[in-house]
């Protein structure tokens, strides 16, 4: 787990939108999404609810965010 991944998660929770979170972090949206997916893989749980767009954090994601 890298600090940058957690920063991306905080930005995503704040912005509630992948593109806006990526912009706030000065990275591309695919880079932010990949970092979040790597974090999920490392933790072994989904932390972001995804549909056609951002749907919020899972309960596990809320714990990680806290």
C-alpha positions, 0 to 999 in steps of 0.5 A: 500500500502506498500513500499515493493510493490513499491520497487518491482514495481520499480525493475520490471520496471528496470529489465523488467522481473519478475524473474530478478526483484525478484532476485534483491529484494531477494524474489521468483518470486511468492512472487513478483508477488503476491505483485504486484497483491495486489498492483493492487487490492488496487489501483483498476487498472492494473499496469502491462501488462501481457501476457506469459511474462512481457509486460511493465507497463500500463499507470496507472502503469507508473503514480504509478512508477513516 
